[in-house]
Amino acid sequence: MNSSQQEPWVHDTEYTRYTLWFIYACIIYSIIGFSWGALMGGISEFRHFVDHRLHGNLIVRAHTHVNLLGWVEMAIFGAVYYIIPRLVKKPIYSLKLVKWHFWTHNFGLIGMVVFFTTAGILGGLTSETGTPEQVEAVVKPILATMGIFGTLVLLANFIWAYNLFRTCAGWRQARDRD
């Protein structure tokens, strides 16, 4: 078997590009998340709003999701996409699914963060003069929309898992051919 058959990822520049895009996204999300945390901790008015306004804690959830689903998960996705084909000595099952995974995950995550933040800000501002029922009336539809975006992130994770399971299936046969 020649080198390109043993290492099918070597000449697949599009696969390499998307694997790197997961890493680049990880870096961008980490900078956003770390900066956001520093602002929440360093600006007393912001910290007070987040800690003491009704639904202000949703801003913390947005920050947490940027860090967990953006920084951490994207790093894991990029690393696993790099490692698995080399480990099983097979190309990834579907580059199309890698692309769908990347874009669905990012679209879902950005939507989650925007709507968590919006609900936290509007809920907090409404709580200054409104009743808890009025605050809930403002926040509830925003959180429902956030849930739709969260479902997209979940779908992206299922796409990733399926693609990896299909890639890993038959790994012994691929190794035994070497």
Residue frames as a rotation matrix with the C-alpha (Angstrom) as fourth column:
MET 1
0.583 0.813 0.000 0.00
0.813 -0.583 0.000 0.00
0.000 0.000 -1.000 0.00
ASN 2
-0.274 -0.717 0.641 1.44
0.638 -0.634 -0.437 3.38
0.719 0.289 0.631 -0.90
SER 3
-0.887 -0.234 -0.399 1.63
0.461 -0.507 -0.729 6.32
-0.032 -0.830 0.557 1.48
SER 4
-0.778 0.623 0.084 -1.45
-0.588 -0.769 0.250 8.14
0.221 0.145 0.965 0.14
GLN 5
0.004 0.791 -0.612 -3.59
-0.157 0.605 0.781 5.02
0.988 0.093 0.127 0.63
GLN 6
-0.260 -0.176 -0.949 -2.31
0.829 0.464 -0.313 4.59
0.496 -0.868 0.025 4.18
GLU 7
-0.587 -0.006 -0.810 -2.78
0.550 -0.737 -0.393 8.26
-0.594 -0.676 0.436 4.97
PRO 8
-0.157 0.590 0.792 -5.83
0.966 -0.075 0.247 9.40
0.205 0.804 -0.558 3.01
TRP 9
0.721 0.469 -0.510 -6.03
0.614 -0.774 0.156 12.69
-0.322 -0.426 -0.846 4.92
VAL 10
-0.224 -0.935 -0.274 -2.64
0.623 -0.354 0.698 13.89
-0.750 -0.015 0.661 3.61
HIS 11
-0.903 -0.175 0.393 -4.01
0.429 -0.429 0.795 15.19
0.029 0.886 0.462 0.30
ASP 12
0.042 0.992 0.121 -7.47
0.893 -0.091 0.441 16.20
0.448 0.090 -0.889 1.50
THR 13
-0.850 -0.480 0.219 -6.97
0.369 -0.837 -0.403 19.93
0.377 -0.262 0.889 1.96
GLU 14
-0.177 0.856 0.485 -10.68
-0.365 -0.515 0.776 20.63
0.914 -0.039 0.404 2.49
TYR 15
0.612 0.335 -0.716 -10.78
0.446 0.602 0.663 18.19
0.653 -0.725 0.219 5.41
THR 16
-0.334 -0.821 -0.463 -7.67
0.918 -0.171 -0.358 19.82
0.215 -0.544 0.811 6.85
ARG 17
-0.717 0.112 0.688 -9.24
-0.003 -0.988 0.158 23.26
0.697 0.111 0.708 6.39
TYR 18
0.321 0.930 0.180 -12.37
-0.277 -0.089 0.957 22.31
0.906 -0.357 0.229 8.32
THR 19
0.428 -0.260 -0.866 -10.37
0.798 0.559 0.226 20.60
0.425 -0.788 0.446 11.05
LEU 20
-0.689 -0.723 -0.052 -8.38
0.686 -0.627 -0.370 23.82
0.234 -0.290 0.928 11.44
TRP 21
-0.383 0.622 0.683 -11.57
-0.184 -0.776 0.604 25.89
0.905 0.105 0.412 11.38
PHE 22
0.646 0.555 -0.524 -12.70
0.375 0.367 0.851 24.01
0.665 -0.747 0.028 14.49
ILE 23
-0.041 -0.756 -0.653 -9.40
0.999 -0.022 -0.037 25.02
0.013 -0.654 0.756 16.13
TYR 24
-0.803 -0.230 0.549 -9.70
0.315 -0.947 0.065 28.63
0.505 0.225 0.833 14.94
ALA 25
0.155 0.940 0.305 -13.27
-0.088 -0.295 0.952 28.78
0.984 -0.175 0.037 16.27
CYS 26
0.502 -0.064 -0.862 -11.99
0.790 0.439 0.427 27.40
0.351 -0.896 0.272 19.57
ILE 27
-0.568 -0.800 -0.190 -9.46
0.819 -0.529 -0.221 30.22
0.076 -0.281 0.957 19.78
ILE 28
-0.630 0.393 0.670 -12.02
-0.039 -0.878 0.478 32.90
0.776 0.275 0.568 18.92
TYR 29
0.466 0.870 -0.160 -14.57
0.092 0.132 0.987 31.56
0.880 -0.474 -0.018 21.42
SER 30
0.194 -0.449 -0.872 -11.91
0.960 0.270 0.075 31.33
0.201 -0.852 0.483 24.14
ILE 31
-0.839 -0.508 0.195 -10.95
0.478 -0.859 -0.183 34.98
0.260 -0.060 0.964 23.68
ILE 32
-0.252 0.843 0.476 -14.63
-0.250 -0.532 0.809 36.00
0.935 0.085 0.344 23.75
GLY 33
0.565 0.548 -0.616 -15.36
0.358 0.510 0.782 33.86
0.743 -0.663 0.092 26.79
PHE 34
-0.138 -0.699 -0.701 -12.31
0.982 -0.002 -0.190 34.92
0.132 -0.715 0.687 28.77
SER 35
-0.874 -0.160 0.460 -12.92
0.184 -0.983 0.007 38.59
0.451 0.091 0.888 28.00
TRP 36
0.050 0.983 0.175 -16.59
-0.153 -0.166 0.974 38.28
0.987 -0.075 0.142 28.91
GLY 37
0.485 0.081 -0.871 -15.67
0.731 0.508 0.455 36.72
0.479 -0.857 0.187 32.25
ALA 38
-0.575 -0.768 -0.281 -13.15
0.811 -0.490 -0.319 39.45
0.108 -0.411 0.905 32.96
LEU 39
-0.676 0.400 0.619 -15.77
-0.127 -0.891 0.436 42.11
0.726 0.216 0.653 32.22
MET 40
0.416 0.882 -0.223 -18.36
0.075 0.211 0.975 40.45
0.906 -0.422 0.022 34.47
GLY 41
0.380 -0.329 -0.864 -15.84
0.903 0.333 0.271 40.19
0.199 -0.883 0.424 37.28
GLY 42
-0.552 -0.826 -0.114 -14.14
0.833 -0.544 -0.098 43.53
0.019 -0.149 0.989 36.75
ILE 43
-0.720 0.393 0.571 -17.03
-0.145 -0.891 0.431 45.93
0.678 0.228 0.699 36.21
SER 44
-0.966 0.257 -0.039 -18.95
0.103 0.240 -0.965 46.18
-0.238 -0.936 -0.258 39.46
GLU 45
-0.334 0.895 -0.297 -22.17
-0.788 -0.438 -0.432 47.50
-0.517 0.089 0.851 37.85
PHE 46
-0.110 0.222 -0.969 -22.19
-0.791 0.571 0.221 44.62
0.602 0.791 0.113 35.39
ARG 47
-0.826 -0.267 -0.497 -21.47
0.060 0.835 -0.548 42.10
0.561 -0.482 -0.673 38.15
HIS 48
-0.823 0.566 0.053 -24.27
-0.216 -0.226 -0.950 43.58
-0.525 -0.793 0.308 40.28
PHE 49
-0.118 0.793 -0.598 -26.74
-0.987 -0.160 -0.019 43.44
-0.111 0.588 0.801 37.37
VAL 50
-0.266 -0.072 -0.961 -25.86
-0.487 0.871 0.069 39.80
0.832 0.486 -0.266 36.67
ASP 51
-0.874 -0.222 -0.432 -25.97
0.212 0.627 -0.750 38.78
0.437 -0.747 -0.501 40.32
HIS 52
-0.836 0.462 -0.295 -29.00
0.214 -0.219 -0.952 40.73
-0.505 -0.859 0.084 41.55
ARG 53
-0.424 0.733 -0.532 -31.47
-0.873 -0.487 0.025 41.28
-0.241 0.475 0.846 38.71
LEU 54
0.279 0.629 0.726 -34.17
-0.262 0.777 -0.572 38.76
-0.924 -0.031 0.382 37.91
HIS 55
0.872 0.022 0.488 -32.78
0.379 0.600 -0.704 36.57
-0.308 0.800 0.515 35.09
GLY 56
0.643 -0.733 -0.225 -29.46
-0.762 -0.643 -0.081 38.43
-0.085 0.223 -0.971 35.08
ASN 57
0.008 -0.652 0.758 -27.88
-0.433 0.681 0.591 35.02
-0.901 -0.333 -0.277 35.62
LEU 58
0.788 0.292 0.542 -28.82
0.339 0.529 -0.778 34.15
-0.514 0.797 0.317 32.02
ILE 59
0.777 -0.605 -0.173 -25.91
-0.583 -0.589 -0.560 36.37
0.237 0.536 -0.810 31.00
VAL 60
-0.085 -0.787 0.611 -23.66
-0.844 0.382 0.375 34.01
-0.529 -0.484 -0.697 32.99
ARG 61
0.339 0.271 0.901 -25.21
0.130 0.935 -0.331 31.07
-0.932 0.230 0.282 31.14
ALA 62
0.998 -0.027 -0.061 -24.38
-0.065 -0.225 -0.972 32.72
0.013 0.974 -0.226 27.82
HIS 63
0.315 -0.943 0.104 -20.80
-0.945 -0.322 -0.062 33.17
0.092 -0.078 -0.993 29.01
THR 64
-0.056 -0.289 0.956 -20.66
-0.525 0.823 0.218 29.56
-0.849 -0.490 -0.198 30.16
HIS 65
0.694 0.394 0.603 -21.94
0.258 0.646 -0.719 28.28
-0.672 0.654 0.346 26.83
VAL 66
0.816 -0.514 -0.265 -19.37
-0.526 -0.469 -0.710 30.33
0.241 0.718 -0.653 24.91
ASN 67
-0.074 -0.918 0.389 -16.67
-0.987 0.124 0.104 28.69
-0.144 -0.376 -0.916 27.00
LEU 68
-0.150 0.029 0.988 -18.01
-0.311 0.948 -0.075 25.14
-0.939 -0.318 -0.133 27.08
LEU 69
0.567 0.481 0.668 -19.59
0.425 0.524 -0.738 24.74
-0.705 0.703 0.093 23.64
GLY 70
0.961 -0.250 -0.120 -17.29
-0.251 -0.601 -0.759 27.21
0.118 0.759 -0.640 21.92
TRP 71
0.196 -0.969 0.148 -13.86
-0.975 -0.209 -0.079 26.95
0.108 -0.129 -0.986 23.45
VAL 72
-0.300 -0.377 0.876 -13.82
-0.640 0.761 0.108 23.43
-0.708 -0.528 -0.470 24.92
GLU 73
0.445 0.545 0.711 -16.06
0.099 0.759 -0.644 21.54
-0.890 0.357 0.284 22.50
MET 74
0.935 -0.107 -0.338 -14.54
-0.355 -0.270 -0.895 23.08
0.005 0.957 -0.290 19.38
ALA 75
-0.035 -0.994 0.101 -11.07
-0.998 0.039 0.045 22.14
-0.049 -0.099 -0.994 20.62
ILE 76
-0.236 0.021 0.971 -12.23
-0.311 0.946 -0.096 18.57
-0.921 -0.325 -0.217 21.22
PHE 77
0.789 0.581 0.201 -13.92
0.022 0.300 -0.954 18.37
-0.614 0.756 0.224 17.82
GLY 78
0.678 -0.585 -0.445 -10.82
-0.713 -0.373 -0.594 19.61
0.181 0.720 -0.670 16.03
ALA 79
-0.303 -0.839 0.451 -8.54
-0.910 0.395 0.123 17.24
-0.282 -0.373 -0.884 17.94
VAL 80
-0.020 0.369 0.929 -10.78
-0.116 0.922 -0.369 14.23
-0.993 -0.115 0.024 17.39
TYR 81
0.933 0.335 -0.127 -11.18
-0.140 0.013 -0.990 15.01
-0.330 0.942 0.059 13.68
TYR 82
0.293 -0.910 -0.294 -7.38
-0.931 -0.201 -0.305 15.10
0.219 0.363 -0.906 13.48
ILE 83
-0.441 -0.589 0.677 -6.74
-0.805 0.593 -0.008 11.94
-0.396 -0.549 -0.736 15.51
ILE 84
0.283 0.664 0.692 -9.46
-0.383 0.740 -0.553 9.48
-0.879 -0.109 0.464 14.44
PRO 85
0.911 0.067 -0.407 -8.51
-0.408 0.292 -0.865 9.04
0.061 0.954 0.293 10.76
ARG 86
-0.013 -0.992 -0.124 -4.90
-0.830 0.080 -0.551 8.46
0.557 0.096 -0.825 11.77
LEU 87
-0.369 -0.073 0.927 -5.89
-0.801 0.531 -0.277 6.04
-0.471 -0.845 -0.254 14.50
VAL 88
0.350 0.616 0.705 -8.15
-0.134 0.778 -0.613 3.89
-0.927 0.121 0.355 12.32
LYS 89
-0.683 -0.730 0.015 -6.10
-0.018 0.037 0.999 4.51
-0.730 0.682 -0.038 9.14
LYS 90
-0.232 0.693 0.682 -9.21
0.971 0.209 0.118 5.51
-0.061 0.690 -0.722 7.20
PRO 91
-0.846 0.040 0.531 -10.49
0.099 -0.968 0.230 8.81
0.524 0.248 0.815 5.87
ILE 92
-0.745 0.666 0.048 -13.36
-0.327 -0.302 -0.895 10.45
-0.582 -0.683 0.443 7.66
TYR 93
-0.391 0.661 0.640 -16.66
0.664 0.684 -0.301 8.86
-0.637 0.308 -0.707 6.62
SER 94
0.333 0.611 0.718 -18.17
0.925 -0.360 -0.123 12.09
0.183 0.705 -0.685 5.26
LEU 95
-0.805 -0.592 -0.032 -16.59
0.593 -0.802 -0.068 15.48
0.015 -0.073 0.997 4.67
LYS 96
-0.371 0.763 0.529 -20.10
0.066 -0.547 0.835 16.79
0.926 0.345 0.153 3.97
LEU 97
0.589 0.589 -0.553 -21.10
0.559 0.197 0.805 15.83
0.583 -0.784 -0.214 7.53
VAL 98
-0.278 -0.751 -0.598 -17.99
0.951 -0.301 -0.064 17.59
-0.132 -0.587 0.799 8.90
LYS 99
-0.868 -0.017 0.497 -19.14
0.211 -0.917 0.338 20.76
0.450 0.398 0.799 7.15
TRP 100
0.125 0.987 0.101 -22.72
0.096 -0.114 0.989 20.36
0.987 -0.114 -0.109 8.38
HIS 101
0.347 -0.078 -0.934 -21.38
0.906 0.285 0.313 19.76
0.242 -0.955 0.170 11.88
PHE 102
-0.668 -0.719 -0.191 -19.23
0.744 -0.655 -0.135 22.90
-0.028 -0.232 0.972 11.82
TRP 103
-0.802 0.338 0.491 -21.87
-0.061 -0.866 0.497 25.28
0.594 0.369 0.715 10.49
THR 104
0.244 0.939 -0.242 -24.81
0.205 0.194 0.959 23.84
0.948 -0.284 -0.145 12.47
HIS 105
0.147 -0.264 -0.953 -22.83
0.977 0.189 0.098 23.91
0.154 -0.946 0.285 15.70
ASN 106
-0.831 -0.544 -0.116 -21.64
0.554 -0.826 -0.104 27.48
-0.039 -0.150 0.988 15.22
PHE 107
-0.545 0.715 0.438 -25.03
-0.123 -0.585 0.802 28.79
0.830 0.383 0.406 14.11
GLY 108
0.394 0.724 -0.566 -26.71
0.444 0.390 0.807 27.08
0.805 -0.569 -0.168 17.06
LEU 109
-0.104 -0.527 -0.843 -24.14
0.995 -0.051 -0.091 28.28
0.005 -0.848 0.529 19.58
ILE 110
-0.939 -0.244 0.241 -24.23
0.265 -0.962 0.060 31.88
0.217 0.120 0.969 18.40
GLY 111
-0.181 0.956 0.230 -28.03
-0.114 -0.252 0.961 31.83
0.977 0.147 0.154 18.54
MET 112
0.358 0.271 -0.894 -27.97
0.773 0.452 0.446 30.37
0.525 -0.850 -0.048 22.05
VAL 113
-0.501 -0.670 -0.548 -25.56
0.859 -0.461 -0.221 33.03
-0.104 -0.581 0.807 23.26
VAL 114
-0.858 0.216 0.465 -27.47
0.003 -0.905 0.426 35.90
0.513 0.367 0.776 21.66
PHE 115
0.070 0.997 0.035 -30.82
-0.101 -0.028 0.995 34.78
0.992 -0.073 0.098 23.06
PHE 116
0.201 -0.101 -0.974 -29.48
0.926 0.344 0.156 33.89
0.319 -0.934 0.163 26.53
THR 117
-0.774 -0.588 -0.236 -27.89
0.631 -0.748 -0.207 37.33
-0.055 -0.309 0.950 26.70
THR 118
-0.661 0.601 0.450 -30.97
-0.147 -0.692 0.707 39.09
0.736 0.401 0.546 25.35
ALA 119
0.342 0.817 -0.464 -33.21
0.346 0.350 0.871 37.31
0.873 -0.459 -0.163 27.87
GLY 120
-0.051 -0.447 -0.893 -30.82
0.996 0.044 -0.079 38.20
0.075 -0.893 0.443 30.70
ILE 121
-0.941 -0.329 0.081 -30.62
0.329 -0.944 -0.017 41.86
0.082 0.011 0.997 29.75
LEU 122
-0.454 0.839 0.301 -34.33
-0.272 -0.453 0.849 42.34
0.848 0.303 0.434 29.04
GLY 123
0.325 0.545 -0.773 -35.31
0.571 0.538 0.620 40.28
0.754 -0.643 -0.137 32.08
GLY 124
-0.355 -0.564 -0.746 -32.98
0.935 -0.235 -0.267 42.29
-0.025 -0.792 0.610 34.28
LEU 125
-0.969 0.009 0.246 -34.15
0.037 -0.982 0.183 45.64
0.244 0.187 0.952 32.92
THR 126
-0.141 0.990 0.008 -37.81
-0.115 -0.024 0.993 44.67
0.983 0.139 0.117 33.18
SER 127
0.125 0.177 -0.976 -37.30
0.827 0.525 0.201 43.55
0.548 -0.833 -0.080 36.78
GLU 128
-0.884 -0.466 -0.034 -36.37
0.418 -0.757 -0.501 47.12
0.208 -0.458 0.865 37.75
THR 129
-0.777 0.627 0.059 -39.99
-0.626 -0.757 -0.185 48.26
-0.072 -0.181 0.981 37.36
GLY 130
-0.098 0.783 -0.614 -42.06
-0.695 0.388 0.606 45.21
0.713 0.486 0.506 36.46
THR 131
0.464 0.351 0.813 -43.59
-0.818 0.521 0.242 42.39
-0.338 -0.778 0.529 38.42
PRO 132
-0.509 -0.644 0.571 -42.12
-0.396 0.764 0.510 38.88
-0.764 0.034 -0.644 38.28
GLU 133
0.202 0.674 0.710 -45.02
0.477 0.565 -0.673 37.90
-0.855 0.475 -0.208 36.00
GLN 134
0.907 0.087 -0.413 -44.16
-0.256 -0.664 -0.702 40.74
-0.335 0.743 -0.580 33.59
VAL 135
-0.053 -0.994 -0.098 -40.52
-0.878 0.000 0.479 39.68
-0.476 0.111 -0.872 33.62
GLU 136
-0.398 -0.037 0.917 -41.52
0.080 0.994 0.075 36.09
-0.914 0.103 -0.393 32.81
ALA 137
0.658 0.723 0.210 -43.73
0.324 -0.019 -0.946 37.31
-0.680 0.690 -0.247 29.96
VAL 138
0.657 -0.513 -0.552 -40.71
-0.725 -0.631 -0.277 39.08
-0.206 0.583 -0.786 28.45
VAL 139
-0.274 -0.935 0.224 -38.18
-0.859 0.342 0.380 36.28
-0.432 -0.089 -0.898 29.02
LYS 140
0.087 0.365 0.927 -40.25
-0.150 0.925 -0.350 33.18
-0.985 -0.108 0.135 28.19
PRO 141
0.949 0.295 0.110 -40.47
0.047 0.213 -0.976 33.58
-0.312 0.931 0.189 24.37
ILE 142
0.463 -0.858 -0.221 -36.81
-0.860 -0.375 -0.346 34.56
0.214 0.350 -0.912 24.17
LEU 143
-0.328 -0.582 0.744 -35.78
-0.750 0.639 0.169 31.42
-0.574 -0.503 -0.646 26.05
ALA 144
0.516 0.558 0.650 -38.04
0.018 0.751 -0.660 29.32
-0.856 0.352 0.377 23.81
THR 145
0.930 -0.241 -0.276 -36.16
-0.330 -0.223 -0.917 30.69
0.160 0.945 -0.287 20.80
MET 146
0.006 -0.965 0.261 -32.88
-1.000 0.002 0.028 29.98
-0.027 -0.261 -0.965 22.57
GLY 147
0.052 0.084 0.995 -34.03
-0.383 0.922 -0.058 26.39
-0.922 -0.378 0.080 22.96
ILE 148
0.961 0.270 0.067 -34.39
-0.025 0.322 -0.947 26.06
-0.277 0.908 0.316 19.20
PHE 149
0.511 -0.843 -0.167 -30.77
-0.697 -0.293 -0.655 27.09
0.503 0.451 -0.737 18.78
GLY 150
-0.150 -0.521 0.840 -29.76
-0.892 0.438 0.112 24.70
-0.426 -0.733 -0.530 21.56
THR 151
0.595 0.444 0.670 -31.45
-0.103 0.869 -0.484 21.92
-0.797 0.219 0.563 19.61
LEU 152
0.902 -0.339 -0.266 -29.26
-0.307 -0.073 -0.949 22.81
0.303 0.938 -0.170 16.62
VAL 153
-0.037 -0.947 0.320 -26.16
-0.981 -0.028 -0.194 22.37
0.193 -0.321 -0.927 18.78
LEU 154
0.016 0.122 0.992 -27.47
-0.521 0.848 -0.096 18.99
-0.853 -0.515 0.077 19.92
LEU 155
0.932 0.341 0.124 -28.13
-0.049 0.457 -0.888 18.03
-0.360 0.821 0.443 16.30
ALA 156
0.540 -0.808 -0.236 -24.58
-0.700 -0.275 -0.659 19.04
0.467 0.521 -0.715 15.40
ASN 157
-0.249 -0.635 0.732 -23.26
-0.917 0.397 0.032 16.76
-0.311 -0.663 -0.681 18.15
PHE 158
0.423 0.457 0.783 -25.31
-0.151 0.887 -0.437 13.86
-0.894 0.067 0.444 16.78
ILE 159
0.950 -0.148 -0.275 -23.90
-0.281 -0.020 -0.960 14.56
0.137 0.989 -0.060 13.29
TRP 160
0.090 -0.983 0.161 -20.39
-0.954 -0.131 -0.269 14.45
0.285 -0.129 -0.950 14.76
ALA 161
-0.155 -0.111 0.982 -21.04
-0.665 0.746 -0.021 11.21
-0.730 -0.656 -0.190 16.65
TYR 162
0.780 0.512 0.360 -22.57
-0.068 0.641 -0.765 9.51
-0.622 0.572 0.535 13.61
ASN 163
0.780 -0.532 -0.329 -19.69
-0.497 -0.207 -0.842 10.56
0.380 0.821 -0.426 11.37
LEU 164
-0.175 -0.896 0.408 -17.14
-0.982 0.127 -0.142 9.26
0.076 -0.426 -0.902 13.85
PHE 165
0.103 0.274 0.956 -18.93
-0.433 0.878 -0.205 5.96
-0.896 -0.393 0.209 14.42
ARG 166
0.960 0.266 0.083 -19.11
-0.032 0.401 -0.915 5.40
-0.277 0.876 0.394 10.67
THR 167
0.466 -0.867 -0.180 -15.44
-0.757 -0.284 -0.589 6.34
0.459 0.410 -0.788 10.31
CYS 168
-0.305 -0.641 0.704 -14.38
-0.930 0.361 -0.074 3.93
-0.207 -0.677 -0.706 13.05
ALA 169
0.630 0.594 0.501 -16.54
-0.462 0.805 -0.373 1.03
-0.625 0.003 0.781 11.84
GLY 170
0.964 -0.240 0.116 -14.34
0.254 0.701 -0.667 -1.68
0.079 0.672 0.736 10.36
TRP 171
0.661 -0.747 0.070 -11.13
-0.750 -0.655 0.092 -0.22
-0.023 -0.114 -0.993 11.73
ARG 172
0.199 -0.613 0.765 -9.53
-0.288 0.710 0.643 -3.66
-0.937 -0.348 -0.035 12.19
GLN 173
0.609 0.072 0.790 -10.03
0.642 0.540 -0.544 -4.54
-0.466 0.838 0.283 8.54
ALA 174
0.942 -0.275 0.192 -8.42
-0.101 -0.777 -0.622 -1.26
0.320 0.566 -0.760 7.49
ARG 175
0.409 -0.829 0.382 -5.43
-0.855 -0.202 0.477 -1.87
-0.318 -0.522 -0.792 9.78
ASP 176
0.307 -0.260 0.915 -5.11
0.010 0.963 0.270 -5.53
-0.952 -0.074 0.298 8.76
ARG 177
0.920 0.055 0.388 -4.77
0.384 0.080 -0.920 -4.49
-0.082 0.995 0.053 5.09
ASP 178
0.749 -0.662 -0.035 -1.57
-0.663 -0.748 -0.032 -2.62
-0.005 0.047 -0.999 5.96
